Amino acid sequence: MLRRITTAAVARHVAAAAAVLALSCALTACDADQQPPKLPESVFNQKLTDEVRSKWTLPPDVDRMLCWPEHRMLGGDRVACTVTLRGRAVSDMSTPVIRWEIPLRAPSPWDDPYSNDYLDPSFDIKLLDWTSFKMVLTNIPQGVVSVGLIVDESRVPFKDAQMFVLDVTDAVSRAMFAELNRARAAAPDAIRDTWR
């Protein structure tokens, strides 16, 4: 038996379909946020790798870091990083990927000397942002860090790339060690272990 479809019925079906579509898009977006970012192709740099290895390590549960400069007209310049985790850190942090942002500014006499929540840049942030400069640190399981760069070598002097890599690696490696240690100490099994 055929029924006549009214305009109100069509509107209800369209609204229901739109709600389902919006929900599925939202769930897909949330799921996409939990996936490690697809890394662009970077070029391994031995000189910077040797320099980073002589000064810093990354926590063993950090798989890789992708960092880039952001020169902004409003809100101030910053360095943004996407840190991909592995091992226990994924459950401790409840996510496989962390986004990190470090403001760039000159030091102030009121700064806490033990805090590491900003960078005083010694590199040309405008140039690096304009040329889409990116740094990729890969942490192999033995704890050896390698440095890859996405850089236009005809426009970015080595010194600017070097200062970006050294400044950012120093800030983020210290911050990541502290953050992962806090998350580990707050994990339920770590709290249970305090009773033993």
N, CA, C and O of each residue as an XYZ file, in Angstrom:
784
protein
N       0.832     -1.176      0.000
C       0.000      0.000      0.000
C       0.885      1.250      0.000
O       1.802      1.361      0.813
N       0.620      2.156     -0.879
C       1.408      3.369     -0.995
C       0.893      4.428     -0.050
O      -0.312      4.584      0.151
N       1.863      5.170      0.542
C       1.459      6.291      1.391
C       1.970      7.572      0.766
O       3.032      7.606      0.144
N       1.213      8.587      0.940
C       1.641      9.882      0.441
C       2.658     10.467      1.422
O       2.421     10.495      2.630
N       3.774     10.927      0.900
C       4.817     11.501      1.756
C       4.605     13.002      1.827
O       4.593     13.694      0.809
N       4.441     13.486      3.033
C       4.212     14.919      3.226
C       5.544     15.656      3.338
O       6.591     15.046      3.555
N       5.486     16.943      3.190
C       6.688     17.778      3.323
C       7.272     17.667      4.729
O       8.492     17.671      4.896
N       6.415     17.568      5.733
C       6.891     17.441      7.122
C       7.638     16.127      7.309
O       8.655     16.085      8.002
N       7.142     15.052      6.694
C       7.813     13.750      6.810
C       9.178     13.796      6.145
O      10.154     13.274      6.683
N       9.248     14.417      4.979
C      10.531     14.547      4.280
C      11.505     15.352      5.143
O      12.675     14.990      5.266
N      11.024     16.432      5.732
C      11.880     17.265      6.581
C      12.407     16.478      7.774
O      13.569     16.629      8.152
N      11.547     15.624      8.378
C      11.988     14.798      9.514
C      13.077     13.821      9.077
O      14.073     13.649      9.779
N      12.890     13.176      7.911
C      13.886     12.216      7.418
C      15.212     12.910      7.096
O      16.284     12.382      7.392
N      15.130     14.091      6.492
C      16.344     14.843      6.169
C      17.063     15.253      7.455
O      18.287     15.156      7.533
N      16.319     15.707      8.457
C      16.925     16.108      9.733
C      17.594     14.918     10.413
O      18.693     15.044     10.954
N      16.924     13.751     10.385
C      17.507     12.548     10.998
C      18.775     12.136     10.263
O      19.773     11.788     10.895
N      18.744     12.173      8.929
C      19.928     11.803      8.145
C      21.073     12.778      8.410
O      22.229     12.369      8.519
N      20.749     14.067      8.513
C      21.782     15.070      8.790
C      22.402     14.849     10.167
O      23.611     15.007     10.334
N      21.585     14.485     11.153
C      22.100     14.234     12.507
C      23.035     13.035     12.511
O      24.089     13.067     13.145
N      22.646     11.967     11.798
C      23.497     10.767     11.720
C      24.804     11.103     11.017
O      25.873     10.678     11.453
N      24.721     11.867      9.925
C      25.919     12.255      9.192
C      26.839     13.116     10.061
O      28.053     12.914     10.065
N      26.270     14.070     10.793
C      27.076     14.932     11.668
C      27.762     14.116     12.758
O      28.930     14.345     13.070
N      27.024     13.154     13.340
C      27.608     12.313     14.383
C      28.740     11.468     13.828
O      29.789     11.350     14.462
N      28.546     10.877     12.654
C      29.603     10.033     12.090
C      30.819     10.866     11.720
O      31.952     10.409     11.877
N      30.597     12.101     11.224
C      31.729     12.987     10.916
C      32.490     13.347     12.188
O      33.721     13.358     12.200
N      31.755     13.640     13.253
C      32.400     13.993     14.528
C      33.210     12.827     15.063
O      34.332     13.009     15.534
N      32.642     11.621     14.991
C      33.368     10.446     15.474
C      34.601     10.180     14.629
O      35.651      9.814     15.157
N      34.481     10.362     13.315
C      35.629     10.172     12.434
C      36.709     11.192     12.752
O      37.892     10.852     12.783
N      36.317     12.434     12.987
C      37.300     13.475     13.308
C      37.994     13.171     14.620
O      39.209     13.337     14.734
N      37.227     12.721     15.623
C      37.839     12.379     16.912
C      38.814     11.232     16.742
O      39.902     11.240     17.317
N      38.421     10.240     15.945
C      39.283      9.093     15.717
C      40.541      9.518     14.972
O      41.635      9.030     15.253
N      40.371     10.444     14.006
C      41.522     10.902     13.238
C      42.516     11.622     14.138
O      43.724     11.536     13.916
N      42.019     12.343     15.165
C      42.917     13.041     16.081
C      43.792     12.072     16.864
O      44.878     12.448     17.306
N      43.345     10.840     17.045
C      44.091      9.873     17.832
C      45.127      9.120     17.002
O      45.930      8.366     17.551
N      45.117      9.317     15.680
C      46.066      8.630     14.821
C      47.361      9.432     14.747
O      47.330     10.662     14.739
N      48.514      8.732     14.692
C      49.766      9.462     14.523
C      49.739     10.247     13.214
O      49.192      9.763     12.223
N      50.315     11.441     13.190
C      50.283     12.228     11.965
C      51.133     11.591     10.879
O      52.135     10.932     11.158
N      50.722     11.796      9.650
C      51.509     11.302      8.528
C      52.681     12.258      8.342
O      52.484     13.445      8.081
N      53.884     11.747      8.476
C      55.054     12.614      8.400
C      55.406     12.916      6.952
O      55.392     12.022      6.107
N      55.722     14.176      6.664
C      56.234     14.475      5.329
C      57.637     13.898      5.193
O      58.280     13.562      6.187
N      58.094     13.790      3.978
C      59.437     13.246      3.771
C      60.468     14.264      4.229
O      60.434     15.429      3.833
N      61.362     13.815      5.051
C      62.412     14.705      5.536
C      63.760     14.174      5.071
O      63.892     13.009      4.697
N      64.753     15.048      5.102
C      66.099     14.670      4.685
C      66.959     14.545      5.938
O      67.060     15.482      6.729
N      67.577     13.378      6.108
C      68.442     13.120      7.259
C      69.613     14.098      7.239
O      70.193     14.354      6.184
N      69.958     14.643      8.398
C      71.075     15.570      8.502
C      72.054     15.050      9.547
O      71.773     15.087     10.745
N      73.206     14.566      9.086
C      74.192     13.952      9.980
C      74.804     14.964     10.945
O      75.016     14.666     12.120
N      75.086     16.162     10.435
C      75.737     17.180     11.267
C      74.868     17.524     12.482
O      75.356     17.557     13.612
N      73.586     17.779     12.240
C      72.689     18.120     13.349
C      72.388     16.906     14.217
O      72.213     17.040     15.428
N      72.327     15.729     13.614
C      72.110     14.508     14.395
C      73.237     14.325     15.405
O      72.984     14.026     16.572
N      74.483     14.504     14.960
C      75.631     14.354     15.868
C      75.559     15.371     17.004
O      75.860     15.050     18.153
N      75.160     16.596     16.676
C      75.090     17.642     17.702
C      73.989     17.350     18.720
O      74.196     17.509     19.923
N      72.826     16.925     18.241
C      71.718     16.602     19.153
C      72.079     15.408     20.024
O      71.841     15.428     21.231
N      72.654     14.364     19.424
C      73.011     13.157     20.197
C      74.022     13.459     21.290
O      74.020     12.802     22.331
N      74.887     14.444     21.068
C      75.907     14.750     22.076
C      75.321     15.488     23.281
O      75.967     15.577     24.325
N      74.091     16.023     23.143
C      73.533     16.839     24.221
C      72.255     16.289     24.832
O      72.035     16.446     26.033
N      71.409     15.650     24.038
C      70.086     15.280     24.537
C      69.682     13.876     24.123
O      70.201     13.299     23.167
N      68.738     13.358     24.882
C      68.031     12.144     24.479
C      66.543     12.463     24.581
O      66.147     13.469     25.170
N      65.746     11.609     24.010
C      64.298     11.709     24.172
C      63.862     10.577     25.080
O      64.542      9.552     25.140
N      62.758     10.723     25.786
C      62.264      9.608     26.593
C      62.079      8.370     25.715
O      61.691      8.497     24.553
N      62.349      7.173     26.248
C      62.237      5.955     25.441
C      60.851      5.762     24.827
O      60.727      5.162     23.759
N      59.806      6.269     25.495
C      58.446      6.086     24.987
C      58.035      7.134     23.958
O      56.889      7.136     23.508
N      58.950      8.023     23.578
C      58.673      8.951     22.475
C      59.199      8.316     21.198
O      60.384      7.998     21.092
N      58.313      8.135     20.235
C      58.698      7.523     18.968
C      59.299      8.563     18.027
O      60.381      8.366     17.474
N      58.580      9.672     17.852
C      59.088     10.733     16.983
C      58.430     12.063     17.323
O      57.384     12.127     17.968
N      59.090     13.120     16.862
C      58.600     14.476     17.066
C      58.667     15.223     15.751
O      59.684     15.188     15.058
N      57.593     15.892     15.412
C      57.557     16.761     14.241
C      57.306     18.172     14.758
O      56.283     18.417     15.397
N      58.224     19.107     14.494
C      58.092     20.477     15.003
C      58.256     21.480     13.870
O      59.021     21.264     12.931
N      57.515     22.590     13.981
C      57.580     23.630     12.963
C      57.300     24.985     13.613
O      56.627     25.056     14.641
N      57.823     26.069     13.007
C      57.587     27.409     13.542
C      56.265     27.960     13.030
O      55.837     27.640     11.922
N      55.622     28.789     13.842
C      54.392     29.467     13.433
C      54.539     30.953     13.746
O      54.511     31.366     14.906
N      54.698     31.748     12.686
C      54.759     33.208     12.845
C      53.335     33.725     12.707
O      52.719     33.582     11.651
N      52.809     34.326     13.776
C      51.405     34.748     13.773
C      51.306     36.244     14.031
O      52.050     36.805     14.836
N      50.373     36.874     13.331
C      50.149     38.308     13.518
C      49.505     38.576     14.879
O      49.824     39.566     15.537
N      48.604     37.698     15.295
C      47.927     37.841     16.581
C      48.283     36.652     17.465
O      48.395     35.527     16.980
N      48.458     36.893     18.734
C      48.703     35.798     19.664
C      50.160     35.451     19.859
O      50.481     34.630     20.719
N      51.049     36.046     19.095
C      52.471     35.794     19.286
C      52.977     34.577     18.532
O      52.225     33.649     18.233
N      54.275     34.604     18.231
C      54.911     33.488     17.531
C      55.037     32.295     18.462
O      55.046     32.433     19.685
N      55.133     31.119     17.852
C      55.291     29.905     18.658
C      55.899     28.796     17.807
O      55.960     28.885     16.581
N      56.341     27.762     18.490
C      56.753     26.518     17.841
C      55.709     25.479     18.207
O      55.350     25.331     19.375
N      55.228     24.765     17.213
C      54.254     23.694     17.447
C      54.933     22.359     17.179
O      55.720     22.229     16.241
N      54.625     21.378     18.000
C      55.186     20.035     17.834
C      54.079     19.001     17.966
O      53.139     19.166     18.744
N      54.209     17.949     17.204
C      53.357     16.784     17.358
C      54.267     15.651     17.797
O      55.189     15.273     17.074
N      54.013     15.113     18.973
C      54.852     14.060     19.547
C      54.082     12.749     19.494
O      52.983     12.645     20.038
N      54.664     11.748     18.836
C      54.041     10.431     18.733
C      54.663      9.519     19.789
O      55.883      9.377     19.868
N      53.804      8.909     20.592
C      54.254      8.067     21.707
C      54.194      6.594     21.344
O      53.582      6.206     20.348
N      54.839      5.785     22.167
C      54.771      4.325     22.030
C      54.882      3.720     23.424
O      55.136      4.425     24.402
N      54.692      2.422     23.501
C      54.871      1.721     24.771
C      53.895      2.165     25.840
O      52.745      2.500     25.555
N      54.366      2.164     27.062
C      53.519      2.468     28.214
C      52.962      3.893     28.188
O      51.881      4.144     28.719
N      53.693      4.823     27.576
C      53.259      6.226     27.564
C      51.898      6.401     26.908
O      51.157      7.316     27.265
N      51.557      5.540     25.955
C      50.258      5.658     25.277
C      49.128      5.477     26.286
O      48.153      6.229     26.266
N      49.252      4.472     27.178
C      48.200      4.274     28.186
C      48.309      5.306     29.311
O      47.285      5.761     29.820
N      49.515      5.679     29.705
C      49.670      6.683     30.763
C      49.086      8.034     30.352
O      48.472      8.725     31.166
N      49.278      8.405     29.092
C      48.792      9.698     28.606
C      47.401      9.591     27.990
O      46.792     10.607     27.654
N      46.895      8.368     27.839
C      45.572      8.112     27.241
C      45.462      8.589     25.796
O      44.369      8.902     25.324
N      46.575      8.644     25.105
C      46.575      9.035     23.691
C      47.921      8.665     23.075
O      48.940      8.687     23.764
N      47.939      8.321     21.777
C      49.225      8.032     21.140
C      49.931      9.278     20.607
O      51.097      9.216     20.218
N      49.224     10.410     20.591
C      49.787     11.628     20.008
C      49.520     12.820     20.929
O      48.408     13.002     21.424
N      50.557     13.625     21.147
C      50.423     14.843     21.952
C      50.819     16.028     21.078
O      51.814     15.969     20.355
N      50.050     17.088     21.146
C      50.442     18.334     20.464
C      51.038     19.266     21.515
O      50.480     19.445     22.597
N      52.160     19.843     21.179
C      52.897     20.695     22.101
C      53.076     22.059     21.461
O      53.414     22.140     20.280
N      52.860     23.124     22.203
C      53.081     24.476     21.693
C      53.974     25.240     22.659
O      53.750     25.239     23.869
N      54.986     25.889     22.106
C      55.928     26.649     22.922
C      55.914     28.101     22.441
O      56.295     28.371     21.302
N      55.482     29.041     23.291
C      55.504     30.451     22.887
C      56.943     30.945     22.718
O      57.850     30.509     23.427
N      57.131     31.852     21.779
C      58.435     32.471     21.569
C      58.364     33.903     22.081
O      57.493     34.672     21.674
N      59.279     34.256     22.974
C      59.313     35.624     23.495
C      60.641     35.854     24.199
O      61.376     34.919     24.516
N      60.917     37.111     24.428
C      62.132     37.466     25.167
C      61.917     37.183     26.648
O      60.786     37.251     27.130
N      62.984     36.868     27.376
C      62.835     36.621     28.810
C      62.419     37.881     29.563
O      62.657     39.004     29.118
N      61.798     37.663     30.700
C      61.340     38.773     31.537
C      61.947     38.594     32.929
O      62.209     37.462     33.335
N      62.176     39.683     33.672
C      62.743     39.548     35.020
C      61.814     38.808     35.980
O      62.252     38.359     37.039
N      60.532     38.677     35.620
C      59.572     38.003     36.499
C      59.435     36.519     36.190
O      58.640     35.825     36.825
N      60.204     36.024     35.217
C      60.111     34.608     34.856
C      60.643     33.717     35.971
O      61.584     34.075     36.680
N      60.028     32.558     36.111
C      60.527     31.533     37.024
C      61.740     30.883     36.356
O      61.598     30.321     35.270
N      62.923     30.942     36.965
C      64.114     30.390     36.307
C      64.049     28.875     36.121
O      64.794     28.320     35.313
N      63.164     28.200     36.862
C      63.068     26.744     36.747
C      61.975     26.309     35.781
O      61.827     25.122     35.488
N      61.212     27.277     35.291
C      60.132     26.963     34.365
C      60.671     26.994     32.943
O      61.575     27.767     32.624
N      60.108     26.145     32.098
C      60.568     26.077     30.716
C      59.363     26.198     29.797
O      59.124     25.333     28.954
N      58.600     27.283     29.966
C      57.350     27.365     29.220
C      57.397     28.345     28.054
O      56.350     28.716     27.523
N      58.591     28.769     27.645
C      58.717     29.629     26.472
C      60.126     29.465     25.905
O      61.006     28.898     26.554
N      60.328     29.969     24.688
C      61.651     29.976     24.064
C      62.024     31.407     23.716
O      61.188     32.173     23.236
N      63.266     31.764     23.953
C      63.813     33.033     23.482
C      64.517     32.700     22.172
O      65.651     32.220     22.188
N      63.867     32.947     21.042
C      64.394     32.407     19.790
C      65.690     33.069     19.341
O      65.847     34.288     19.407
N      66.605     32.234     18.887
C      67.847     32.723     18.295
C      67.832     32.414     16.799
O      68.880     32.391     16.153
N      66.637     32.175     16.253
C      66.488     31.859     14.829
C      65.451     32.801     14.219
O      64.676     33.436     14.934
N      65.450     32.881     12.903
C      64.541     33.776     12.181
C      63.197     33.074     11.992
O      63.019     32.303     11.049
N      62.262     33.342     12.886
C      60.965     32.652     12.874
C      60.177     32.951     11.597
O      59.520     32.064     11.051
N      60.241     34.199     11.120
C      59.490     34.557      9.914
C      59.996     33.776      8.709
O      59.211     33.232      7.932
N      61.306     33.728      8.565
C      61.902     33.013      7.435
C      61.566     31.529      7.490
O      61.174     30.941      6.482
N      61.720     30.923      8.663
C      61.460     29.487      8.781
C      59.995     29.162      8.510
O      59.692     28.173      7.843
N      59.093     29.982      9.018
C      57.672     29.750      8.770
C      57.343     29.946      7.292
O      56.629     29.138      6.697
N      57.856     31.000      6.716
C      57.575     31.332      5.325
C      58.064     30.238      4.370
O      57.447     30.001      3.332
N      59.161     29.579      4.716
C      59.710     28.527      3.848
C      59.218     27.133      4.239
O      59.726     26.137      3.726
N      58.233     27.049      5.144
C      57.636     25.766      5.576
C      58.667     24.804      6.158
O      58.639     23.604      5.885
N      59.571     25.346      6.956
C      60.606     24.536      7.612
C      59.973     23.583      8.629
O      59.063     23.961      9.366
N      60.466     22.351      8.656
C      60.008     21.376      9.656
C      61.190     20.531     10.119
O      62.122     20.260      9.361
N      61.124     20.126     11.379
C      62.142     19.253     11.956
C      61.474     17.954     12.386
O      60.414     17.971     13.013
N      62.094     16.836     12.048
C      61.586     15.530     12.460
C      62.675     14.834     13.275
O      63.756     14.545     12.761
N      62.381     14.569     14.550
C      63.298     13.789     15.382
C      62.734     12.389     15.498
O      61.588     12.209     15.910
N      63.527     11.403     15.141
C      63.113     10.010     15.247
C      63.930      9.358     16.346
O      65.153      9.494     16.384
N      63.255      8.652     17.238
C      63.889      8.035     18.399
C      63.856      6.526     18.201
O      62.820      5.898     18.419
N      64.980      5.934     17.789
C      64.963      4.489     17.576
C      65.006      3.791     18.930
O      65.440      4.391     19.913
N      64.563      2.527     19.005
C      64.424      1.869     20.310
C      65.670      1.897     21.194
O      65.548      1.873     22.419
N      66.853      1.946     20.607
C      68.068      1.980     21.429
C      68.307      3.350     22.052
O      69.311      3.548     22.736
N      67.404      4.297     21.826
C      67.539      5.622     22.423
C      68.416      6.563     21.636
O      68.882      7.569     22.171
N      68.652      6.255     20.366
C      69.479      7.111     19.524
C      68.560      7.983     18.675
O      67.681      7.480     17.976
N      68.773      9.278     18.744
C      67.919     10.228     18.027
C      68.545     10.559     16.678
O      69.753     10.777     16.582
N      67.714     10.597     15.636
C      68.193     11.090     14.345
C      67.363     12.299     13.950
O      66.172     12.377     14.254
N      68.007     13.242     13.269
C      67.368     14.500     12.888
C      67.139     14.512     11.386
O      68.060     14.293     10.598
N      65.894     14.772     11.003
C      65.552     14.979      9.600
C      64.955     16.365      9.448
O      64.293     16.865     10.358
N      65.185     16.987      8.298
C      64.678     18.339      8.063
C      63.901     18.407      6.761
O      64.214     17.719      5.789
N      62.889     19.244      6.765
C      62.219     19.646      5.540
C      62.577     21.117      5.410
O      62.043     21.956      6.136
N      63.473     21.430      4.495
C      64.051     22.766      4.449
C      64.439     23.115      3.018
O      64.879     22.257      2.253
N      64.272     24.371      2.675
C      64.753     24.887      1.400
C      66.155     25.440      1.655
O      66.305     26.558      2.148
N      67.171     24.659      1.321
C      68.553     25.035      1.640
C      69.029     26.261      0.870
O      70.047     26.856      1.223
N      68.303     26.643     -0.175
C      68.704     27.836     -0.933
C      68.180     29.123     -0.286
O      68.587     30.221     -0.668
N      67.278     28.988      0.694
C      66.726     30.188      1.346
C      66.973     30.229      2.852
O      66.964     31.309      3.443
N      67.190     29.091      3.475
C      67.368     29.047      4.934
C      68.836     28.795      5.256
O      69.363     27.739      4.906
N      69.514     29.743      5.918
C      70.903     29.506      6.316
C      70.982     28.354      7.328
O      70.066     28.144      8.124
N      72.085     27.623      7.278
C      72.261     26.487      8.186
C      72.157     26.932      9.640
O      71.608     26.209     10.471
N      72.679     28.118      9.955
C      72.674     28.587     11.349
C      71.251     28.693     11.902
O      71.015     28.333     13.055
N      70.294     29.184     11.096
C      68.908     29.288     11.570
C      68.308     27.908     11.813
O      67.617     27.686     12.807
N      68.581     26.985     10.896
C      68.077     25.615     11.078
C      68.702     24.985     12.318
O      68.019     24.325     13.100
N      69.999     25.192     12.489
C      70.714     24.635     13.640
C      70.155     25.179     14.950
O      69.914     24.414     15.885
N      69.947     26.490     15.027
C      69.447     27.077     16.266
C      68.025     26.610     16.562
O      67.676     26.390     17.722
N      67.208     26.458     15.536
C      65.850     25.940     15.742
C      65.919     24.534     16.329
O      65.265     24.235     17.328
N      66.718     23.675     15.697
C      66.820     22.282     16.155
C      67.318     22.219     17.592
O      66.752     21.494     18.410
N      68.368     22.967     17.910
C      68.951     22.896     19.255
C      68.018     23.489     20.312
O      67.811     22.884     21.364
N      67.458     24.664     20.039
C      66.566     25.302     21.017
C      65.322     24.460     21.279
O      64.935     24.243     22.428
N      64.706     23.991     20.205
C      63.446     23.247     20.354
C      63.689     21.877     20.976
O      62.916     21.442     21.829
N      64.748     21.193     20.562
C      65.037     19.874     21.142
C      65.288     19.987     22.638
O      64.814     19.155     23.412
N      66.021     21.002     23.048
C      66.286     21.213     24.469
C      64.980     21.410     25.238
O      64.747     20.751     26.251
N      64.135     22.312     24.756
C      62.887     22.620     25.472
C      61.938     21.431     25.503
O      61.402     21.091     26.557
N      61.730     20.801     24.360
C      60.729     19.734     24.291
C      61.214     18.468     24.985
O      60.413     17.776     25.613
N      62.502     18.144     24.891
C      62.968     16.917     25.550
C      62.810     17.030     27.068
O      62.378     16.077     27.717
N      63.159     18.189     27.639
C      62.987     18.362     29.090
C      61.515     18.326     29.482
O      61.142     17.707     30.479
N      60.689     18.993     28.692
C      59.255     19.021     28.994
C      58.632     17.633     28.866
O      57.771     17.266     29.665
N      59.058     16.863     27.873
C      58.486     15.522     27.681
C      58.887     14.587     28.816
O      58.058     13.814     29.296
N      60.151     14.645     29.257
C      60.561     13.814     30.392
C      59.687     14.123     31.608
O      59.203     13.209     32.276
N      59.485     15.413     31.893
C      58.680     15.808     33.061
C      57.233     15.363     32.906
O      56.649     14.827     33.848
N      56.648     15.575     31.736
C      55.238     15.231     31.507
C      55.003     13.723     31.603
O      54.036     13.281     32.223
N      55.884     12.940     30.991
C      55.713     11.482     31.029
C      55.949     10.936     32.437
O      55.283      9.986     32.849
N      56.889     11.525     33.179
C      57.103     11.087     34.566
C      55.885     11.377     35.436
O      55.509     10.558     36.275
N      55.262     12.551     35.238
C      54.041     12.876     35.993
C      52.914     11.909     35.644
O      52.203     11.431     36.528
N      52.756     11.626     34.362
C      51.683     10.713     33.934
C      51.931      9.306     34.460
O      50.993      8.611     34.849
N      53.179      8.891     34.471
C      53.520      7.552     34.976
C      53.213      7.454     36.473
O      52.656      6.457     36.933
N      53.579      8.495     37.229
C      53.340      8.482     38.680
C      51.853      8.501     39.008
O      51.447      7.992     40.053
N      51.033      9.082     38.128
C      49.591      9.175     38.380
C      48.817      7.970     37.853
O      47.605      7.883     38.049
N      49.502      7.043     37.187
C      48.817      5.867     36.638
C      48.339      4.967     37.781
O      49.026      4.851     38.796
N      47.168      4.326     37.633
C      46.621      3.492     38.714
C      47.581      2.413     39.209
O      47.671      2.187     40.416
N      48.303      1.736     38.303
C      49.209      0.674     38.766
C      50.384      1.256     39.548
O      50.873      0.622     40.484
N      50.848      2.459     39.177
C      51.939      3.093     39.926
C      51.470      3.494     41.320
O      52.224      3.382     42.286
N      50.233      3.958     41.427
C      49.686      4.315     42.744
C      49.513      3.062     43.595
O      49.798      3.073     44.793
N      49.041      1.974     42.967
C      48.904      0.702     43.708
C      50.250      0.228     44.231
O      50.344     -0.309     45.335
N      51.302      0.431     43.425
C      52.637     -0.023     43.834
C      53.140      0.702     45.079
O      54.015      0.189     45.777
N      52.599      1.890     45.367
C      53.040      2.600     46.574
C      52.588      1.878     47.841
O      53.105      2.158     48.923
N      51.630      0.952     47.729
C      51.134      0.197     48.887
C      51.945     -1.068     49.138
O      51.745     -1.742     50.149
N      52.834     -1.387     48.251
C      53.599     -2.637     48.405
C      54.908     -2.399     49.098
O      55.675     -3.338     49.310
